[in-house]
Amino acid sequence: GLVNDIFGVKEDEELTGMRERFKEDPWALEIIEYLAGATTSLTVRERRRLHHRATGFWIEKGRLWRGNTKTKDRTSKAECIPCVEGLSRARKTHEENGHFAWDHARLHLQDEFFWPTLYTMREQPL
């Protein structure tokens, strides 16, 4: 008799949600795609560059994480968030902690979160 053998491909819902969340942040999308193994269309040079850039990042339970390895870091990992979300969290942290200088708010933020403009946001008014 005939054997019905069908190979179905299903999109990973966690990855789809992460891609949607970071759609405005190309830095994170590249890392997510690399960690998901979607590098077949890249050249060897692009893969090496992306491997270097993605070092220290991982995906856990539908979230992108960055390992903190410097001695000044007070926690071992930080959740990566989109830049837009980072700005709103920075404003909220600034208000909750008594409107102190930006460096004070950044210390509280970097314990839990990471986004690429975290360290360059001091020029932007909160």
Stockholm file with secondary structure:
# STOCKHOLM 1.0

chainA/1-126         GLVNDIFGVKEDEELTGMRERFKEDPWALEIIEYLAGATTSLTVRERRRLHHRATGFWIEKGRLWRGNTKTKDRTSKAECIPCVEGLSRARKTHEENGHFAWDHARLHLQDEFFWPTLYTMREQPL
#=GR chainA/1-126 SS CCCCCCCCCCCCHHHHHHHHHTTTCHHHHHHHHHHHTCCTTSCHHHHHHHHHHHTTEEEETTEEEEECCSTTCSSSEEEECCHHHHHHHHHHHHHHTTSCCHHHHHHHHHTTEECTTTTTGGGSCC
#=GC SS_cons         CCCCCCCCCCCCHHHHHHHHHTTTCHHHHHHHHHHHTCCTTSCHHHHHHHHHHHTTEEEETTEEEEECCSTTCSSSEEEECCHHHHHHHHHHHHHHTTSCCHHHHHHHHHTTEECTTTTTGGGSCC
//
